[in-house]
Amino acid sequence: MTKTAVVEQSAPSKPPKLTAGEITPQVAHDWENACETYFLHKEVKAADQVKMVAFGMLDPRLHTWYLTQRTVLNAGTFAAYMKAFRSAWLESHWANKLRKKVLGSHQGTRPFYEWALDIQNQNALLYGNPAYLSEKQLRDQLEAHICDELTIPVFRAKLADDLSLKDWIEEVKHLDDKRLEDLASHRKISKRNGTSSSNKPSNKTYNSSSPRLGSLTEAERTLLAKHKGCFKCRKFYVSHQSKDCSEGAPEASSYKTLTEADAIAAKPKTKTVAAVGPVGAVMPSSVLEDGSDSEDDMYVAPFETAHLLWPCLLTGPSSASFERVDALIDHGSHLVLIDENVVERLGLRRRKLHSNIEANSAFMDSCSSTFSFSEYVLLSPSSINHDWTSRTIRAIIAPNLAVPLLLGGPFLSHNCLVIDHDSRTCIVKDSQYDLFNPPVHAERVKIVIPTTREVVQLRKRVVKELKTANKEHLERLDKEMRQKYEDRFPDDIPHIDHLPTDIVHRIKLKDPNTVIQCRRYNTPRKYREAWD
């Protein structure tokens, strides 16, 4: 494997070194940054920049390349040198290939923030190149390739179009963190429920000398994916994936290559779906004749009970807001079904099943036919007051369904819901939230907190009012003082001829001609104007 070159720099004021090895876009970017840092700290003139760092290229190939065109490179700018450097030592069309890699990247199972940082770092290597993606283009790329479980929460958040890329990434990061917390909580519950089975002693014995199980072939992988198989235990039509598999890999000594016949043999028989349409049971009085042996009603179960209908909210790309639907909760159904009209109205994305699901009605007769379902959608229904939102579930599209949405076993098990038919409750085990009896919240009083700018403006107005009030108060006191001591404040001082002649007190100076030296102090402008 070819060794990648490394940029070394002991201090910002020291010239960098480029070790021998393969030159990648990241290495070229690091070399350019290290050189510009050195130029900045040493204040190297533009005409001398190339020659000051060129001999730091320790690879003989790069050194020879520089010597062969030394005159041209030294005469040009550092930017021209880096352009020639990339053109000579990076692979052809590297910028277009890197841009294609950025545009084709998907989040997958990675946390959103980690994936977004990786995309930004790769795009930074294209800075200054026409292939560089702007913030708007980068946001469109991230928004188009986030994982399916994060698409609906981001759509519901309705993030503003004028948000900067940094603010938008932070908002989506909060939504993804909540998704990961819910996923971790669900795995913790699943692990706790599976503890009893995992504590049972295993019948398998392992021998270090036994043959090692080989990797799956491409044909086996295709076969397992087509027939809902697990890549770990290598069984067809199972309800788990390889990451959740608790059965482990099969024994290598008895393992046989998987074939189409094995998949067909493992395919389960057609299951029967419970009738989803409301059935009105009309029992006339003639059913139980007078004098029959029936017991009192209090000892006999009723003929029917009310359906468990849960009013919930759904949304989709074609819906400007949430739409209310009355979902039928049926723990006897092994599927989650949604009416095709609701899918079209909300604009939900249709997805293909790996293989069609066939089911029959609960009422079997000679005229009944088998239902075949081939598409599904992703849903996250929420309560009317938005206090509780379901985890993402797969709802199979069923044309002409009697109810808008039928929530069967997958919805109940995935959200850890427990139904009590006697008290008519459907409670989430973790939070004890009851879907049929949601808590009533008191109306909250919204407290408006002023912004920093509003506080500053309010403070200025208060100070101005205080100054105005204080000035008026001082003027009023001055007027009252002048009126009270009017004889002490004449319009003009008396003439010298009218001064009193009797001396009450006399101050005799030692030297009346001496000039008193004193320090001068600044005087407010308003007093200066009065003295002028």
VEXDO-50163 format. One line per field, with one value per residue (C-alpha): residue number from 1; x, y, z. Coordinates in Angstrom, 2 decimals. Each point is the difference from the previous one (the first is absolute). Layout:
BEGIN
resi c(NUM;...)
x c(X;...)
y c(Y;...)
z c(Z;...)
END
This chain:
BEGIN
resi c(1;2;3;4;5;6;7;8;9;10;11;12;13;14;15;16;17;18;19;20;21;22;23;24;25;26;27;28;29;30;31;32;33;34;35;36;37;38;39;40;41;42;43;44;45;46;47;48;49;50;51;52;53;54;55;56;57;58;59;60;61;62;63;64;65;66;67;68;69;70;71;72;73;74;75;76;77;78;79;80;81;82;83;84;85;86;87;88;89;90;91;92;93;94;95;96;97;98;99;100;101;102;103;104;105;106;107;108;109;110;111;112;113;114;115;116;117;118;119;120;121;122;123;124;125;126;127;128;129;130;131;132;133;134;135;136;137;138;139;140;141;142;143;144;145;146;147;148;149;150;151;152;153;154;155;156;157;158;159;160;161;162;163;164;165;166;167;168;169;170;171;172;173;174;175;176;177;178;179;180;181;182;183;184;185;186;187;188;189;190;191;192;193;194;195;196;197;198;199;200;201;202;203;204;205;206;207;208;209;210;211;212;213;214;215;216;217;218;219;220;221;222;223;224;225;226;227;228;229;230;231;232;233;234;235;236;237;238;239;240;241;242;243;244;245;246;247;248;249;250;251;252;253;254;255;256;257;258;259;260;261;262;263;264;265;266;267;268;269;270;271;272;273;274;275;276;277;278;279;280;281;282;283;284;285;286;287;288;289;290;291;292;293;294;295;296;297;298;299;300;301;302;303;304;305;306;307;308;309;310;311;312;313;314;315;316;317;318;319;320;321;322;323;324;325;326;327;328;329;330;331;332;333;334;335;336;337;338;339;340;341;342;343;344;345;346;347;348;349;350;351;352;353;354;355;356;357;358;359;360;361;362;363;364;365;366;367;368;369;370;371;372;373;374;375;376;377;378;379;380;381;382;383;384;385;386;387;388;389;390;391;392;393;394;395;396;397;398;399;400;401;402;403;404;405;406;407;408;409;410;411;412;413;414;415;416;417;418;419;420;421;422;423;424;425;426;427;428;429;430;431;432;433;434;435;436;437;438;439;440;441;442;443;444;445;446;447;448;449;450;451;452;453;454;455;456;457;458;459;460;461;462;463;464;465;466;467;468;469;470;471;472;473;474;475;476;477;478;479;480;481;482;483;484;485;486;487;488;489;490;491;492;493;494;495;496;497;498;499;500;501;502;503;504;505;506;507;508;509;510;511;512;513;514;515;516;517;518;519;520;521;522;523;524;525;526;527;528;529;530;531;532)
x c(0.00;1.41;0.95;-1.69;2.16;-0.10;0.47;2.29;0.57;1.66;-1.16;-1.98;3.21;1.87;-0.23;-2.20;1.17;-1.84;1.11;0.20;-3.21;-3.22;-1.50;-3.73;-2.35;0.20;3.84;0.04;-2.42;2.15;3.18;-1.59;-1.25;3.38;1.86;-2.39;0.31;3.78;-0.23;-2.28;2.25;3.27;-1.50;1.53;-0.28;-2.23;2.93;1.97;-2.78;0.46;3.78;-0.30;-2.08;0.82;2.95;-2.29;-1.36;2.04;-1.36;2.63;-2.76;-1.35;3.51;0.98;-3.28;0.79;3.59;-1.03;-2.26;1.58;0.27;-3.67;-1.31;2.19;-1.09;-3.69;-2.22;-0.55;-3.57;1.36;2.48;-2.80;-2.09;2.94;0.66;-3.56;-0.07;3.26;-0.45;-3.74;-1.91;-1.78;-3.39;0.50;-2.31;-2.90;0.52;0.03;-3.13;-1.72;0.97;-1.50;-3.22;-0.35;0.57;-2.92;-0.43;-0.81;0.33;2.46;-1.03;-1.04;2.51;2.96;-1.08;-0.57;3.47;1.56;-1.83;1.07;3.64;0.01;-1.64;2.62;2.67;-1.76;0.17;1.23;-0.98;-3.12;-1.15;-0.39;-3.56;-1.63;-1.80;-3.39;1.20;1.52;-3.24;-2.02;2.44;-0.26;-3.78;-0.43;2.16;-0.89;-1.27;-3.69;-0.66;1.12;-1.84;-3.45;1.26;1.95;-3.07;-2.18;2.49;-0.54;3.42;0.23;1.62;2.07;1.81;3.76;1.57;1.45;-3.37;-1.82;2.48;-0.39;-3.80;0.12;2.62;-2.48;-2.67;2.48;1.17;-3.61;-0.36;3.15;-1.17;-3.32;1.85;2.35;-2.95;-1.80;3.08;0.41;-3.58;0.44;3.18;-1.73;-2.87;2.45;2.10;-1.87;0.57;3.65;0.64;-1.03;2.89;0.97;0.03;2.74;3.54;2.94;3.23;3.03;0.89;-3.42;-0.10;-0.62;-3.24;0.67;-1.39;-3.29;0.20;-1.60;-2.75;-0.75;-0.19;-2.42;-2.11;-0.16;-0.90;-2.76;-1.56;0.29;2.95;2.65;3.64;1.20;-2.06;-0.66;-3.68;-2.83;-3.15;1.05;-1.17;3.46;3.11;3.63;0.75;-2.86;0.55;0.30;0.26;3.56;1.67;-0.70;2.48;2.60;0.14;-3.71;-0.49;-1.17;-0.05;-3.40;-2.19;-3.31;-1.61;1.00;-1.63;-3.26;-0.11;0.47;-2.75;-2.85;-3.53;-2.51;-1.24;-3.53;-0.61;-2.79;-2.96;0.66;-3.41;-2.44;-2.60;-3.37;-1.37;-3.84;-1.59;-3.84;-2.11;-0.79;3.58;-0.56;-3.52;-1.97;0.68;3.52;2.78;2.03;1.57;-0.38;1.95;2.37;1.39;0.23;2.45;-1.59;-0.44;2.33;2.20;0.81;3.00;3.22;0.20;2.90;-0.24;3.50;1.84;1.80;2.02;1.82;1.69;-3.34;-1.60;0.50;-0.87;-0.92;-3.10;-2.17;-0.99;-1.77;2.31;-1.32;2.27;-0.26;2.46;-1.35;1.44;3.60;0.27;-0.28;-2.23;-0.76;-2.62;1.39;-2.09;1.74;3.41;-0.88;-1.52;3.11;2.47;1.88;2.91;-0.89;2.58;0.16;-0.15;2.69;-2.78;-3.76;-2.03;-3.09;-2.89;-3.63;-3.07;-1.25;-3.22;0.97;-2.39;0.19;-0.23;2.73;3.35;3.50;1.28;3.51;1.93;3.19;0.66;0.41;0.67;1.76;-2.19;0.36;-3.54;-0.27;-2.65;-2.38;1.81;3.47;0.90;0.97;1.37;0.36;3.29;0.31;-2.11;-0.57;-3.61;-1.03;-2.14;-3.42;-2.49;-3.59;0.80;-3.06;1.89;2.64;2.65;0.16;2.68;0.80;2.60;3.14;-1.23;-0.78;3.23;2.30;-1.39;-0.27;-3.78;-2.24;-3.79;-2.52;-3.41;-1.81;1.08;0.41;3.54;3.07;3.02;3.65;2.06;2.89;-1.85;-3.40;-1.67;-3.56;-0.91;-3.76;0.06;2.66;0.74;-1.69;2.52;-0.82;0.26;3.48;0.60;2.52;2.66;1.60;3.68;1.44;3.08;3.31;-0.65;-3.41;1.51;2.65;-2.62;-2.20;2.94;0.77;-3.62;-0.04;3.26;-1.30;-3.24;1.94;2.26;-3.00;-1.87;3.12;0.62;-3.55;0.26;3.25;-1.41;-3.03;2.20;2.18;-3.01;-1.37;3.41;0.30;-3.47;0.64;3.29;-0.87;1.83;3.22;-0.14;-0.17;0.01;3.34;2.60;-0.15;2.16;3.24;-1.44;-2.77;2.15;-0.11;2.76;-0.01;2.47;-1.19;3.05;3.26;2.44;3.50;2.14;3.71;0.82;-2.91;2.16;0.75;-1.58;-1.47;1.09;-2.70;-0.76;-2.59;-2.89;-2.33;-3.32;-3.27;-1.03;-3.29;1.91;2.43;-2.83;-1.39;3.39;0.66)
y c(0.00;3.40;2.25;3.40;3.14;1.97;3.73;0.75;3.40;0.40;3.61;2.60;2.01;-3.02;-1.08;-3.11;-3.33;-2.38;-3.61;-2.51;-1.83;0.21;3.48;0.18;3.04;0.06;0.00;2.83;2.00;-0.52;0.95;3.23;0.96;-0.72;2.12;2.95;-0.17;0.17;2.99;1.83;-0.45;0.79;2.75;-1.56;2.14;-1.32;-0.21;-2.27;-2.27;-2.93;-0.25;0.15;-3.20;-1.93;-1.84;-1.24;-2.58;-3.04;-2.39;-0.39;0.08;3.34;1.38;-0.89;1.43;3.32;0.14;-0.61;3.08;1.95;3.27;0.03;-0.98;2.52;2.81;-0.69;0.35;-2.60;-0.50;-0.84;-2.42;-1.82;-0.19;-1.60;-2.26;-1.35;-0.36;-1.98;-2.30;-0.51;-2.51;1.23;1.64;-0.28;2.94;-1.49;-3.40;1.57;2.04;-3.17;-1.74;2.86;0.05;-3.79;-0.31;-1.32;0.14;-3.69;-1.14;2.73;2.83;3.04;2.43;-2.33;-0.49;3.76;0.86;-2.57;1.50;3.55;-1.06;-1.64;3.05;2.26;-1.73;1.42;3.63;2.22;-2.60;0.28;-3.35;1.57;-0.21;3.12;-0.09;-0.28;-2.87;-1.75;0.36;-1.44;-2.95;-0.72;0.36;-2.34;-2.81;-0.16;-3.35;-0.90;0.06;3.66;1.21;0.40;1.78;2.48;0.58;0.57;2.48;2.28;1.60;3.47;0.30;3.01;-1.94;-0.14;-3.38;-0.09;0.75;-2.50;-2.77;0.72;-0.22;-3.30;-1.29;0.52;-1.98;-2.80;-0.13;-0.55;-2.76;-1.73;0.24;-1.64;-2.71;-0.66;-0.16;-2.46;-2.22;0.11;-1.18;-2.73;-1.16;-0.04;-2.06;-2.44;-0.47;-3.07;-1.81;1.04;-1.40;-3.50;-2.42;-0.52;-3.47;0.97;-1.13;1.74;-1.64;2.01;-2.75;0.08;1.38;3.74;1.22;1.73;3.37;0.31;-0.11;2.68;-2.43;-0.88;3.69;0.69;-2.99;1.05;3.60;-1.20;-2.36;2.16;-1.93;0.73;0.28;-1.33;-3.12;-0.46;-0.86;1.08;1.89;1.16;3.14;1.29;1.34;-1.05;2.74;-1.23;-3.73;-2.03;-3.46;0.37;-1.43;-3.64;-2.82;-0.13;-3.80;-0.41;3.13;-0.37;2.68;1.76;-0.64;1.23;-3.26;0.71;3.43;-1.41;-2.71;2.58;2.29;0.16;-0.90;2.73;1.72;1.15;3.67;0.82;1.83;3.72;1.37;0.74;-2.76;1.05;-2.99;0.32;-2.47;-0.03;-1.06;-3.31;-1.18;-0.80;-1.28;0.34;-2.76;-0.74;-1.17;3.25;1.56;3.62;2.58;0.68;-3.55;-0.27;1.85;2.59;-0.71;2.85;2.75;3.41;0.26;1.45;3.17;2.37;3.54;0.85;2.38;-0.85;2.19;-0.31;1.99;0.93;1.11;3.58;-0.98;-3.07;-1.97;-1.73;-3.63;-2.54;-3.01;-3.44;-1.75;-3.76;-2.17;-3.04;1.22;-0.88;2.92;3.78;1.07;3.42;0.93;0.89;3.22;1.28;-0.72;1.97;2.86;0.41;-0.64;-2.69;-1.71;-3.51;-2.74;-3.49;-3.10;-2.63;-2.45;0.34;-0.74;-2.11;-0.18;-1.08;1.46;-1.41;-1.02;-2.82;-1.20;-1.26;3.52;1.57;0.78;0.44;3.55;0.79;2.99;1.26;3.53;1.69;3.47;1.31;1.64;1.69;0.76;2.36;0.89;2.90;2.20;-1.06;-1.37;-3.39;-1.05;-3.57;-1.41;-0.48;-2.95;-1.68;0.16;-2.24;1.73;-1.68;1.24;0.55;-0.52;0.40;2.40;2.64;-1.72;-3.38;-0.28;-3.64;-1.95;1.67;3.42;-1.30;-1.95;2.63;2.70;-2.29;0.51;-2.00;-0.22;-0.51;-0.79;0.21;3.57;0.84;1.32;-0.20;0.92;0.50;-2.08;2.47;3.28;-1.34;2.19;-1.12;0.45;-0.19;2.25;2.68;2.32;3.39;2.82;3.29;2.98;1.36;3.70;1.11;2.20;2.35;0.38;3.19;-0.23;1.65;2.77;0.75;0.10;2.53;2.21;-0.15;0.94;3.04;1.20;-0.34;1.94;2.73;0.30;0.18;2.74;1.98;-0.35;0.90;3.13;1.23;-0.64;1.96;2.91;0.12;-0.01;2.76;2.14;-0.52;0.82;3.24;1.08;-0.79;1.93;2.63;2.73;-2.03;-0.29;3.59;0.62;1.83;0.65;3.46;2.88;0.60;3.18;-1.92;-2.64;-0.20;1.92;-1.79;-2.91;-3.11;-2.16;0.57;-2.48;1.37;-1.73;-0.54;1.01;1.18;-0.10;-3.74;-2.12;-3.21;-3.00;-2.68;-3.04;0.40;-2.40;-0.62;1.80;-1.32;1.79;1.21;1.99;1.46;1.47;1.66;1.62;1.32)
z c(0.00;-1.02;2.90;0.13;0.28;3.28;0.66;2.96;1.64;3.40;0.48;-2.01;-0.51;-1.41;-3.67;-0.45;-1.39;-2.32;0.44;-2.83;-0.92;-1.98;-0.42;0.77;-0.04;3.83;-0.08;-2.59;2.16;3.13;-1.88;-1.25;3.49;1.63;-2.59;0.34;3.81;-0.35;-2.38;2.44;3.04;-1.83;-2.20;-3.13;-3.11;-2.80;-2.43;2.38;1.25;-2.41;0.37;3.83;0.20;-3.18;1.53;2.77;-2.48;1.07;-2.62;-2.80;-2.62;1.21;0.48;-3.57;-1.31;1.69;-1.27;-3.61;0.02;2.81;-1.92;-1.00;3.44;1.88;-2.32;0.59;3.06;2.69;-1.28;-3.45;1.60;1.87;-3.19;-1.83;3.01;-0.01;-3.78;0.00;3.02;0.59;-2.12;-3.10;0.58;3.77;0.70;-1.98;1.64;3.47;-0.81;-1.23;3.24;2.05;-2.03;0.19;3.73;2.16;3.76;0.34;3.62;1.01;2.35;-2.04;1.54;-0.61;-3.62;-0.55;1.35;-2.32;-3.01;0.97;0.38;-3.43;-1.57;1.64;-2.10;-3.10;1.18;-2.81;-2.59;-2.25;1.45;3.48;1.37;1.45;3.36;-1.76;-2.20;3.01;1.99;-2.91;-0.18;3.74;0.04;-2.97;1.41;3.70;1.23;-0.43;3.77;0.14;-3.10;1.61;3.20;-2.16;-2.18;3.07;1.46;-3.04;0.30;-1.55;-3.43;1.12;2.74;-0.39;-0.66;3.54;1.66;-2.25;0.84;3.74;-0.23;-1.89;2.49;2.87;-1.90;-0.76;3.64;1.09;-2.61;1.22;3.63;-0.91;-1.91;2.92;2.41;-2.25;-0.26;3.77;0.47;-2.61;1.69;3.40;-1.43;-1.53;3.16;1.15;-3.28;-0.15;3.49;-1.04;-0.41;-3.61;-1.53;-2.45;0.62;-1.56;-0.96;-1.08;-2.44;-1.74;-3.57;-0.39;-1.58;-3.33;-1.08;-1.84;-3.77;-2.13;-1.04;3.63;0.95;-2.84;1.02;3.67;-0.89;-2.34;2.55;3.17;1.34;2.64;-1.08;3.38;0.76;-3.77;0.41;-2.32;0.99;3.47;1.82;0.98;-1.68;0.38;2.55;2.23;-0.59;3.20;-1.60;-1.25;-3.08;-1.02;0.54;-2.77;0.03;-0.82;-2.11;-3.61;-2.67;-0.14;-3.05;-1.38;1.11;3.63;-0.21;-1.43;2.67;2.77;-1.33;2.57;-0.95;-0.79;3.14;0.60;0.70;2.40;-1.51;0.31;-0.93;2.81;0.20;1.32;1.91;0.00;2.38;-0.20;2.96;-1.68;0.41;3.66;0.34;3.13;2.44;-1.34;2.26;-0.35;3.10;1.06;-2.02;2.92;-0.20;-3.79;-2.28;-2.31;-3.70;-1.01;1.41;-1.41;-2.29;1.38;-2.09;0.62;-1.46;-1.22;-2.31;-3.25;-2.34;-3.30;-2.78;-1.62;3.28;1.17;3.57;2.05;-1.02;2.58;-0.59;2.21;0.14;0.97;2.51;-0.51;1.93;-1.87;-3.30;-0.79;-2.46;-0.02;-2.91;-1.49;-2.56;-3.44;-0.12;3.15;-1.55;-3.14;2.00;2.19;-2.83;1.92;-1.73;-1.18;0.57;-1.50;2.19;-0.50;-0.79;-0.15;3.14;-0.62;2.45;0.13;1.61;3.29;-1.77;-2.36;-2.67;-3.54;-1.42;2.16;-1.60;1.37;0.62;-1.23;1.36;-1.69;1.36;3.36;1.50;3.09;2.67;3.38;1.24;2.96;2.55;-0.57;2.54;-1.27;3.46;-1.43;-3.39;-1.18;-1.11;-3.75;-1.18;-3.37;-1.18;-2.90;-2.64;-0.23;-2.65;1.14;3.68;2.25;2.33;-0.82;2.11;1.75;2.68;0.68;1.92;-1.47;1.19;3.51;0.49;-1.53;2.33;3.08;0.33;2.34;-0.63;2.81;-1.54;3.34;0.78;-3.72;0.32;-2.23;2.12;-0.95;2.43;0.25;0.54;1.17;-2.64;-0.83;-3.68;0.69;3.10;-0.56;2.94;-0.02;0.15;1.64;-2.30;0.21;0.47;-2.54;1.54;-2.47;0.75;-1.53;-2.15;0.89;-2.49;1.52;3.51;-1.13;-1.65;3.10;2.20;-2.18;0.20;3.80;0.38;-2.31;2.01;3.27;-1.35;-1.28;3.31;2.05;-2.10;0.50;3.74;0.29;-1.98;2.29;3.13;-1.46;-0.66;3.52;1.54;-1.95;1.02;3.69;0.11;-2.53;1.97;-0.21;-3.77;-1.41;-3.71;0.29;2.71;1.71;-1.23;1.88;1.42;1.61;1.65;3.81;1.78;3.31;-0.11;1.73;-0.75;-1.85;-1.53;-0.35;-2.62;0.53;-3.55;-2.11;-3.16;0.24;-2.78;1.34;-2.04;-0.08;-2.10;-2.69;-0.33;-2.92;0.34;-1.50;-3.17;1.45;2.71;-2.52;-2.02;3.15;0.80;-3.51)
END
